Amino acid sequence: MKENTPWILTYMLLVAAFAYMIGWVSGELLSRCKNAEAKVAELSDQLEHAGSGTREHQRQFKELRSILNDVHKHIVAVSKALKIPAR
C-alpha cells in the first residue's frame, strides 16, 4: 500500500487540477454568455429607440429612396447604351 501512495496522491492532484481547469473554463464561458446577453438586450433597446423616427424623417427617406431609384434607372440605361455598339 505504501508503494502506491505517491501514485494515488499524484493522480488525485491531477484530477483536482483538471477539475479546477474545467470549472474555470466553464465559469469564463458563463460570464461571456451573460455579458453577450446583456449586450444584445442593450443593442435591441437602442434599435427600438432608433427605429422610432418622426413622420418627417420617414417622408425624407422615402423621397431620397425614390430619387436614388430614378438615378439608378438612368445610370443603368446609359451603361447599357454604351455596351451596345452604334448602328
Buried (B, 14 or more C-beta within 10 A) or exposed (E): EEEEEEEEEEEEEEEEEEEEEEEEEEEEEEEEEEEEEEEEEEEEEEEEEEEEEEEEEEEEEEEEEEEEEEEEEEEEEEEEEEEEEEE
